[in-house]
Amino acid sequence: MNSLALSPAERAQAAASLARFVDGYEESLRTRPILPDVDRDTLAKLLAEPFPAEGIGVEGFFAEVRDRIVPNSTTVAHPRFLAYVQGPPNGIAPYADAITAVLNQNCNFWQLSPAASVVERSVVHWLAGLFDLCPAAGGILTNGGSGATRDAITTALADRRPDFRERGLQSGAPLVLYTSEEAHRCVNKAAATLGIGLDHVRHLPVDDDFRLRVDLLADAVAADRAAGLEPFCVVATAGTVTSGSIDPIGPIADLCAREDLWLHVDGAYGALFVLADSARETFAPLSRADSIALDPHKMLFMPLEAGALVVKDAGKLRSAFAFSSSYLTVAEDDLMLDFMDYGPQLSRSFKALKVWAALRTFGVDTFRAAAERCLRLAARLGERVAAEPGLTLLNPVALTAVCVRIDGRRDEEYPELLAQLADEGTALLGPAQLRGQTAIRACVANYRTTDADIDLVADRLAALAGKP
């Protein structure tokens, strides 16, 4: 090939090959191994191949995908892929991503992406509306919940210290951030990379349901003030990654209001379960948060990457991230936003299209039903585990995480048990540690998972409990 454009015949060939691939992959999901039998020789050859001087063409590319890539890829869309909070992409997603690639909009300032700017504003408005945030709310799509939490803490720093952009953390007393011992590691990462320092992150104990203890939070804030430090932010969690617990957001918001603290909610795992009628009241207190991290690539079943940050006062987000450059200056337009002023990136892909496309294609009620279904299936698994002799349920099933201890099994046996369950095709489950107890963790985050899948897993765990 001596051109970077495809000929009409090559475009037709590529389109037909892509359609066959998507259809064939979707139809074969249940028969595929969840974890691949990795061909290390093939991967070693991929790694060792020199920079290709000549191309292999369209047919050669699809053959490479079929023969080398797919067989060595994890089947994350399998109905019994239950180890992580990662579901399958929704059905329209491959086509939306293809359109995104064709349009190749750079979603930094609106002149390069007029429609994309409005679509992203619309998606952010929809997401903020799920939590009844005020009209001043706004936000931005991110690469994931970790990035959203980092950007929220950046905004909290800029709000606390108006000179933060100029002087960093040099002025004033050391700032202190509070979260629970069950919080996601992204909180530590943000504190470490933003210069807060891990010594100024308080990981507070949790109650019997693995929720942040507000009484201990109040004590820690008072102790730090007395020591001459400056409390500035609380990161609460709506769906901890291990147990799915939801911190008491309402009482935490009361404390933050009294103590003048920024309240960020890491809702990357759980907050979008607000779509389910049965969970809506649980998430109602999130309306009091200053910022919320969300992951549409989890419970909205978007392909990676699609995170989101919504902030109660979008002006504070802009104050934290807006910079001026003469070569990027265009006339302001009330309809558009320059999203480069609302996050750390300049060049940004059109992530909003796949979110917008799925909600437009399927309607929000379809996503409500999928969220409700995942909650119901997790509750079913929890009930099965609790009823089985030899199995111990370690967590209240608040969302879709189910942590199971097999009685009589030593901690060192669990990695082998997890490998056995994956190798035999039962399910890909994950490890968990709760209060020092080793467990097996299942997390239902897949709209393809059925009652039969849940019962198969429960039956197999029960069988393992019956073996010495």
N, C-alpha and C positions, 0 to 999 in steps of 0.2 A: 504494500500500500504506500502510495506517495502523496496522499492528501489526507488532511485531518477531517475532511467531510466525507460522509458516506454517499455512495451513489444511490439512485432510486432503488436499484436491485438490492443493494446491501442494506438499505433501510428496511425494505420489506422482509428481508431475511432476518434481520435483528428483531423486528417487531414480532414475527412469527415465532422465533426462538424464545423470546421473552414470554410470550403468551403461553407457550407449551411448558416452559419452566415453572411459571407461577401456578398454572393449573395442576401440573403433575406433582409439584411439591405439596400443595394444599391437599390434594386427594390422598397422598401417601403418608400423611402425618402420623396416623395411628400405627402404621406398620414400620415406621422408622425407629431405629434405636435412639433413646433419649440422649445418651452420651455416645459419641462416635468411638469405634474401635480405631484409634488414631494410627494412621500409617506413617510412622516416623520417617521412613525412607523418602516418602513423597514430600513430606514437609521439609526434610533436610535438603532435598533437591530444590524445592522452592526457594529456600534461603540461600542456596549456593549459586543460583542462576545468575549469570552476568547481566548487566544492563543490556536489554535487547536492542540490537542495532536495527533489526528488521522485524516487522510485525507478523503476527500469525493470522490476521484477518478476523472477520466476524465469526465465521464458523469455528475457527480455532479457539477463539475466546470462549464461546459457549461450551465447547468440548472441555476446555480446561476447568471451567466452573463445574460442569457435570462430573468430571472424573477426579478432580484434585481438591476442589474447595468444598463442595457439598458433603462428600463422604467424611470429611474431617471437621465438620461443623456440628455444634450442639443443636439439638432439635428443641429450641426454646418454646415452640408453639405446641409441643406435644401435650395432650390433656393431663398427663401425670408428671409434667415438669413442675414440681411443687417446692423446690428448694429455696427459691428467691421470689421477691416481689417483682416479678417480671412476667407479663402476660404476652400473648401473641399479638401481632399487629392486626388491626381490623382489616376487613376485606378491601376497602378502597385505598388503603395506605400505599401499596406498591405503585398504583397509578398516580396518586397525588405526588409521591416522591419523584416519579418520572417527569411530571409536569414541572415540578420545582426545578429539576435539573435543566429542562429545556429553557425555561424562562430565565433562570440564573439571576434572579434579582438580588441585588446587594442591599440588604435592609438596614442601611446606616442612616443616610439622609433621604428625604422623601423624593427628591427628583430622580434618584436611581431606582425607586420602587414605589410609585404612587399607589397602585392598587394594594400592594403588599403592606404598605403602611396602614391603610384603612382596615385591611383584613386582620392585621395583628391587633390594632386598637379594638376591633370588634371582639376578637377572641379574649383579650384581656378583660374587656367589659363583661363578657359572659361569665368568665371565671370569678371576677370580683363579685358579680351579682349573686353567685351561689352562696356567698357568705354575708350578704346584705351590707356590704361596705358602703361608706358614704359616697356621694357624688364626686368628691375630690379624689377618689381612689383611682389608681392606675397601676401600670406595671410593664413587664416585658417578658418575652419568652427567653428561656435560658437553655443551656445544654443539659440541665438536670437539677435535682433538688439540692445537691451539694453547692453548685454554683449560685443557686438562688439564695441559700442561707448565707453564703459568703457575702453576696451583694447586699443582703438585708443588714448584716452586721456592719458592713461598710457605711451604709446609710445611717444606721444608728450612731456610729462614731462621728460622722459629719454633723449629725443633728445635735449631738452632745457637745462637740467641740467645733464651733464655727470656723476655727482656724486649722482644723485637722488637715486640710489639703495642703496648707502651706507649712505647717510646723510638725505634722505627724502627732505622735503621742508625747512630745517633749514638754508641753505645757500642762500644768495642773497635776493633781494626784494620780497615781496609777489607776486605770479603769479596771473594773471587775465585771465579769460575765458569769451568769448562773444558769445551770441546766441540771439534768438528772443523771444519775449513774447509768441509766439505760439509754441516754441520748446517742444519736448517730455520731460516728467519728468525724463527720464533716464539721461539727462545731469546734472540735479541737484543731482541725486543719485550718479553719478560718481564723481562729485565734492565733495560731502559730504564724500563719502567712501575713496577717494584718499587723503583726507586731504587738498584739495584746499580751501574748505570752501565756503558756500553759499554766504558769504559776498563778495567773490571775483568772483562771477558769475554775469555778466551784461545781464539782459533780456531786450533787446532793443525793442522799439516800431516798429510796422509794418505799411506798407502803406495801401491804400484802398483795395488792393488785398491780404492782410494778409502776405506780404513778408517783410523780414527784410530790414529796411531802411539803405542803405550803408552810407548815409551822417551822420546819427546819430552814426553808428558804427565808422566812422573815428573820429568824435568828441569825442566819449568815449575813444578810444585808446589814443588820444592826451591828454585828461584830466588825464587819469591814469598815463601816462608817466610823466606829469608835477607834479603829486602828489607823485612821487617816487616809483610807482608800476611798475610791469613788465608784460605787455601784452604778452601772449604766444600762444593763440589758439582761433580760431573761429570755432564754430559748426554751420554750415548752414544746412538747412533742405530741402530735395527734397521730398516733400509730407508731410505737417504737418498733425498731426493725426486728427485734427478737420475739417479743411477746404480743405486739400489736396493742399495747396499752395506750390509753389516752390520758394525758395529764389533766388535772382539774383546771381547765382553762379559765372558768369564771372566777374562782377564788384567786388564781394567779393574777388575773387582770385587775382585780380589786387591789391587790398588794402593789402591783406596778403603778396604778393610779395614785395610790397614797405616797409611794416612794419616788415618783418621777422616774420610772424605768421604762425603757423601750421593751415592748413585748413582741417578740418574734415567735411564730409557731411553725415548727418544721412539720408540715403536713404532707411531705413527699409520699409517704406510704398511705396514710389514712384519710386525709382531708377530703379527697374526692368521693369518698363514700357518703358524703353529704347528699349525693344524688339519690341514695336509697331512702325510701320513705321511712323505713324502720330506724334509720340512723340520723335523720335530719336534726332532731332535737339535740342529739349528742354533740353535734358540731355547731349549734347555734351560737355558743359563746365566742367562736372565732371571729365574729363581727367586731369584737373589742380589741383584736390584735392590731398592732401597728404595721405588721408585715406577715405574710404567709408564703411559705415555699410549697409549691405543688409539683407533681410529676404526671403530666398527661401521658407520658410513655409508660406509666404503670396502669392506673385504673381507668384511663380513657383509651387504653390499648393502642396507643400511637407507636409507630416504630421509633427507635432511638435516632436522634436525640430530641426530646421535647419536654423540658422543664418549664416552670413559670414562677415568677415572683410578682405578687400583688402587694401593694403598699397603700395604706389608708390615705396618705397624703402624697400624691404623685409628685408634687413639687419638691418634697424632700429627696425623693429618688433623683430627680433632675439636678438638685443642688449638689448631690454627692458625685455625679458622674459627668456633668456637662463641661466641655472645654470648647474653645473657639479656634477655628483654623480658617484663614481667608480662602483657601482653595476649596473648602467644603461649605461655603456660605451660599445659601439660596434664600429667596424670599419666603417669609413665614406664610403658612396657610392654615387656617383654623381647622380644616378637615384632616390635615396630615400631622404626623409626629416624626421628628428625627430621632429614631430609636438609639442612635449612637450616643445621645445625651442621657440615656436611662440605664446604661450598663457599661461594663468595661470594654466591650468589643467595638471595633469599628466595622470591619467587614463581617457581615452576618448573613446566614442563609435564611431563606423564606420558610422557617419552621412552622409558621402559623398556617400555611396552606393546608397541611395534612390534618391539623386539628379542625380547622374550619370545614374542610372537605368531609371529614367523617361525621361531624355534627350535622352538617347540611344533608349528607347522604342518608344517614340512618335516623336522625332525629334524636333529641335528648332522651326521649322515653325509652329507646332501645338501650341506651347506656344506663339508665336507671334500673332497668330490668336485669342487666348484666351484673351491676353492683349488688343488687339484692340477691341474685343467684349465688354469687361468690360468698356472701355472708351466710346464706342458708347452708351451703355445702360445708363451709368451715364449722358451723355449729353442729352439723350432722356428724362430722368427723370427731369433734370434741365429745359429743354424746356417746359415740361408739367407743372411744378410748376410755372415757370415764366408767363405762359399764363393763369393760373387759377385765376379768381377773388377770393380774400380772402386768397390767399397764397402768401408769399413773399420769394423769393430766397435770402438768406443772403450771399452767397459766389459765386464767379466765379467758375465754375466747371472745375478746372484745371486738375484734375485726375478723381477720382470716388466718391468723397465725395460730398453729396448734403445736404445742411442745409436749413431747411424749417421752417419758422415762420407762424403759423396760426393766421391770423389777428383777433383781438378781444379776443383772449384767454389769460387769465392771466397766469403768470409764474407758479403759484402753480398748474395749471391744467395739465401741461405737463406730470408729472409722471403718472397720471391717464390715460391720452391719450395713452402713450406708453404701459402701461399695457393692456389697452383695445385692441389695435391693435395686441398685442401678444396673448391675450386670445382668441380672435375671429379667430385667424389663418391667419390674413392678412399678417403680417410680424413682425419680431423682428427688431425694429429700436432703435436707441440710442439717448441719450440726447446730447445737444451741447450748448455751450455758446460762442457767438462771439460778441465782443464789448459790453458786458453786456446784450446782448439779448438772451433769452432762445429760443431754437429751437429743432426741431426733425432732426436727422441726419441719412441719409441712405448712406451706402458705398457699392458699387458693387464690390465684390471681389470673385465671384463665377462663374465658367465656365458653371454651370447648369442654371443660371438665364436667363430668356427669355424676349422678348418684352412684352409678356402677363403678366408676373410677374410685370414688371415695370408699366404697365398701370393699373394693379389692385391696386398697392400702390398709384399711382397718383390719381386714381378715389376715393379711400377711403379717402385720405387726403382732396381732394376737397369736399367730402361729409361732413367731419368734419368741414370744414370751413363754410359750409352753415348752420350749426346748431348754435343756440344761446348758 
